[in-house]
Amino acid sequence: MGEIVRYETADGGSMELTPRKVVEYLVAPKDRAAMNDRNVAMVMATCAALRLNPLAGDCHIGVFKGKPTIMPSIDYYQRVAAAQETFDGMDSGVLYADGDGLRRRSGCVVPPGCELVGGWATAYDTSRSHPVDVEVALSEYDQGNAMWEAKPATMIRKVAKAQALRELYPGCFKNTYVSEELPDEGGPRAVECVVEPMPDVPDFGGAPEGEPVTDEAYEDVAPDFVGDDAENNDDKED
C-alpha cells in the first residue's frame, strides 16, 4: 500500500501517516492534482518533524501555486508554547480607533462607534529580558471571506498571537504560518508560500513531477525516513 510514517504528536498521542491518507483525507479535492510524490513526501516529513496531528486539527494543508503549505492552527501554537519550561503566558487583544487616536483593548470586543484597526499580542518568557510585542494591521490580513466578515476581531487577534509566539520561539515554528495569515490561492493578495524540504526526504517513485500520486506510486516508497530521528527535529517542543 505504501510507507507508514509513525511519530509521537505534540499532544502526546501517536500518529501514522501514509501517502494515501495524506492525499485522500488531508488535502481538499481541488488541490489533489498538485500532490505528486515529492509534495506528499514533504507533507509527511514536515508533519513528523513538527509532531503535528493533522487528523485532530493541528494543521491545515493547502496548496499555493502548485506547492503544499502546512498551516498549523493557533491552538497548536499555544499548546507547543505552553510546553516550554520558560513560557510565561501571553496577553492579546484588538487595536481600535476612536476620536482620540489608536487604543489597545484585551479580548475581541471593539467599543461601539469605534473602528477595528488591528490586533496585538505580547508573549513572555522568563529567559528573556524583554517580552515579544506584536501589532498587526487588519488591512494587511483581511481576506474578505465569510469568517473575516463575521469575526474580524477574532481573526486578526489570532494573527497577532501567532506572530508573537513564532517570534518568541522561532525554533518551534520555523517556516510555518496559521491559515489566517495566508489568503486563498487566487485571492486579491495570493502569495507563493512553500514548505521547505526537510533533510533526507525521499522521492516516492512512480508519479512524474506535477501529476497526482497514484496507487502504483505508493508501492515503491523508500524506507521509513523519520523513525528515531524525529526527535532531532523537534526543536525543543517537548
Secondary structure per residue as TSV (DSSP state, phi and psi in degrees):
chain	resnum	aa	ss	phi	psi
A	1	M	-	360.0	-44.5
A	2	G	-	154.2	162.5
A	3	E	-	-68.7	138.6
A	4	I	-	-103.7	127.1
A	5	V	E	-103.6	119.2
A	6	R	E	-112.8	138.6
A	7	Y	E	-161.1	164.1
A	8	E	E	-89.7	131.9
A	9	T	-	-82.7	166.6
A	10	A	T	-64.5	-22.6
A	11	D	T	-91.8	10.2
A	12	G	S	90.5	0.9
A	13	G	-	-88.1	-173.0
A	14	S	E	-120.3	150.2
A	15	M	E	-135.6	139.6
A	16	E	E	-126.0	124.5
A	17	L	E	-120.6	138.4
A	18	T	-	-126.0	160.2
A	19	P	H	-55.3	-41.2
A	20	R	H	-64.4	-40.7
A	21	K	H	-63.9	-39.8
A	22	V	I	-61.3	-49.0
A	23	V	I	-70.4	-43.2
A	24	E	I	-86.8	-27.1
A	25	Y	I	-114.7	-22.6
A	26	L	I	-109.2	-13.6
A	27	V	S	-115.2	134.5
A	28	A	-	-63.0	146.5
A	29	P	G	-52.1	-36.5
A	30	K	G	-68.0	-18.0
A	31	D	G	-102.8	-3.5
A	32	R	G	-67.8	-26.7
A	33	A	G	-63.7	-24.6
A	34	A	G	-84.6	-8.3
A	35	M	-	-89.3	72.2
A	36	N	-	-76.3	179.6
A	37	D	H	-60.6	-40.9
A	38	R	H	-66.0	-42.5
A	39	N	H	-66.9	-38.0
A	40	V	H	-63.5	-41.2
A	41	A	H	-61.2	-41.6
A	42	M	H	-61.5	-44.0
A	43	V	H	-61.5	-47.1
A	44	M	H	-64.1	-43.2
A	45	A	H	-67.9	-39.4
A	46	T	H	-69.5	-41.8
A	47	C	H	-59.5	-40.9
A	48	A	H	-68.0	-43.0
A	49	A	H	-64.5	-37.2
A	50	L	H	-91.2	-3.1
A	51	R	T	60.0	42.1
A	52	L	-	-85.3	144.4
A	53	N	-	-111.4	89.3
A	54	P	G	-65.1	-25.7
A	55	L	G	-72.7	-20.2
A	56	A	G	-100.2	7.9
A	57	G	T	90.1	13.2
A	58	D	S	-64.6	-25.3
A	59	C	E	-157.0	164.7
A	60	H	E	-118.9	137.6
A	61	I	E	-106.2	115.7
A	62	G	E	-117.7	172.7
A	63	V	E	-128.6	126.0
A	64	F	E	-122.3	116.9
A	65	K	T	52.5	42.1
A	66	G	T	83.5	1.8
A	67	K	E	-114.7	138.6
A	68	P	E	-75.3	143.4
A	69	T	E	-132.4	124.5
A	70	I	E	-96.0	122.0
A	71	M	E	-116.9	100.4
A	72	P	E	-62.0	154.4
A	73	S	-	-80.8	160.4
A	74	I	H	-64.5	-29.9
A	75	D	H	-63.4	-38.9
A	76	Y	H	-64.4	-45.5
A	77	Y	H	-54.6	-48.4
A	78	Q	H	-67.9	-37.1
A	79	R	H	-67.0	-43.3
A	80	V	H	-66.8	-41.4
A	81	A	H	-61.4	-43.2
A	82	A	H	-64.0	-24.5
A	83	A	T	-78.0	-12.1
A	84	Q	S	-75.8	131.5
A	85	E	T	-60.6	-29.8
A	86	T	T	-99.5	3.6
A	87	F	E	-65.2	135.0
A	88	D	E	-126.5	29.0
A	89	G	E	93.7	178.4
A	90	M	E	-152.1	141.7
A	91	D	E	-109.7	147.8
A	92	S	E	-158.1	160.9
A	93	G	E	-179.9	-153.5
A	94	V	E	-117.9	156.7
A	95	L	E	-107.5	132.0
A	96	Y	E	-139.6	157.7
A	97	A	E	-110.3	131.6
A	98	D	E	-122.8	-166.3
A	99	G	T	-66.4	-16.7
A	100	D	T	-104.4	2.4
A	101	G	E	126.1	-157.6
A	102	L	E	-92.5	134.5
A	103	R	E	-132.8	156.4
A	104	R	E	-105.1	147.7
A	105	R	E	-147.9	136.6
A	106	S	E	-70.3	151.0
A	107	G	S	83.0	-157.2
A	108	C	S	-124.8	18.9
A	109	V	-	-101.1	122.5
A	110	V	-	-97.0	127.1
A	111	P	-	-56.7	146.8
A	112	P	T	-56.2	138.0
A	113	G	T	82.3	1.2
A	114	C	-	-107.5	157.6
A	115	E	E	-102.4	127.6
A	116	L	E	-69.7	126.4
A	117	V	E	-112.6	-33.3
A	118	G	E	-179.2	-162.8
A	119	G	E	-133.2	164.2
A	120	W	E	-144.6	156.7
A	121	A	E	-154.6	142.2
A	122	T	E	-127.2	118.9
A	123	A	E	-111.5	140.7
A	124	Y	E	-119.7	144.5
A	125	D	E	-143.7	130.5
A	126	T	T	-67.5	-16.0
A	127	S	T	-86.4	-5.0
A	128	R	S	-106.1	144.9
A	129	S	S	-78.1	-22.0
A	130	H	S	-134.9	143.6
A	131	P	-	-73.4	165.9
A	132	V	E	-92.6	121.2
A	133	D	E	-118.7	126.3
A	134	V	E	-129.0	138.0
A	135	E	E	-126.1	135.6
A	136	V	E	-129.1	146.0
A	137	A	E	-91.1	134.0
A	138	L	H	-59.2	-37.3
A	139	S	H	-63.3	-23.4
A	140	E	H	-85.1	-16.8
A	141	Y	H	-124.0	-16.9
A	142	D	-	-59.9	114.6
A	143	Q	-	-87.5	-7.4
A	144	G	-	72.4	11.4
A	145	N	S	-91.3	-175.0
A	146	A	H	-62.1	-41.1
A	147	M	H	-66.1	-42.2
A	148	W	H	-70.1	-31.6
A	149	E	H	-72.0	-36.9
A	150	A	H	-82.0	-36.9
A	151	K	-	-135.8	59.7
A	152	P	H	-63.6	-36.3
A	153	A	H	-66.8	-43.7
A	154	T	H	-62.7	-42.3
A	155	M	H	-68.7	-45.4
A	156	I	H	-70.9	-28.8
A	157	R	H	-65.9	-38.1
A	158	K	H	-60.7	-41.5
A	159	V	H	-60.5	-45.9
A	160	A	H	-63.0	-42.0
A	161	K	H	-63.9	-42.9
A	162	A	H	-62.9	-43.5
A	163	Q	H	-66.3	-38.8
A	164	A	H	-65.1	-44.0
A	165	L	H	-69.2	-36.2
A	166	R	H	-66.0	-37.5
A	167	E	H	-73.5	-33.2
A	168	L	H	-70.6	-40.2
A	169	Y	-	-128.4	71.2
A	170	P	H	-62.3	-29.2
A	171	G	H	-67.4	-26.5
A	172	C	H	-84.4	-30.4
A	173	F	H	-124.6	23.4
A	174	K	T	-56.1	133.0
A	175	N	T	61.6	27.6
A	176	T	-	-121.1	154.0
A	177	Y	-	-142.5	144.6
A	178	V	-	-76.8	157.3
A	179	S	G	-62.5	-27.4
A	180	E	G	-66.4	-16.7
A	181	E	G	-88.0	-15.0
A	182	L	S	-119.1	131.2
A	183	P	-	-75.8	160.5
A	184	D	-	-63.8	145.7
A	185	E	T	-61.1	134.1
A	186	G	T	92.5	-4.6
A	187	G	S	-75.4	-178.7
A	188	P	T	-65.5	-23.0
A	189	R	T	-127.9	37.8
A	190	A	-	-59.4	136.8
A	191	V	-	-128.7	158.7
A	192	E	-	-92.0	119.1
A	193	C	-	-135.6	118.2
A	194	V	-	-120.4	154.8
A	195	V	-	-81.3	126.0
A	196	E	-	-68.1	139.3
A	197	P	-	-59.4	136.1
A	198	M	-	-82.7	157.4
A	199	P	T	-61.6	140.3
A	200	D	T	59.9	33.6
A	201	V	-	-81.6	123.2
A	202	P	-	-80.7	161.9
A	203	D	-	-86.8	126.9
A	204	F	-	-77.4	123.9
A	205	G	S	-72.6	148.4
A	206	G	S	127.4	-54.6
A	207	A	S	-95.3	126.4
A	208	P	-	-63.2	156.7
A	209	E	T	-55.8	132.0
A	210	G	T	91.0	-4.3
A	211	E	S	-109.9	151.9
A	212	P	-	-67.1	156.7
A	213	V	-	-73.1	134.3
A	214	T	-	-109.1	172.2
A	215	D	H	-57.4	-37.8
A	216	E	H	-63.9	-33.0
A	217	A	H	-70.3	-21.1
A	218	Y	H	-74.3	-22.8
A	219	E	H	-71.4	-31.3
A	220	D	T	-113.6	38.7
A	221	V	-	-72.8	158.9
A	222	A	-	-74.2	168.6
A	223	P	S	-61.7	166.9
A	224	D	-	-49.8	122.5
A	225	F	S	-106.2	9.6
A	226	V	S	-114.2	-72.2
A	227	G	G	50.1	-135.5
A	228	D	G	-72.0	-12.7
A	229	D	G	-82.2	-6.0
A	230	A	G	-60.6	-35.1
A	231	E	G	-65.0	-26.0
A	232	N	G	-68.9	-19.6
A	233	N	G	-100.9	5.5
A	234	D	S	-75.8	-17.9
A	235	D	S	52.0	48.5
A	236	K	S	62.0	37.6
A	237	E	-	-80.3	-13.0
A	238	D	-	-67.3	360.0
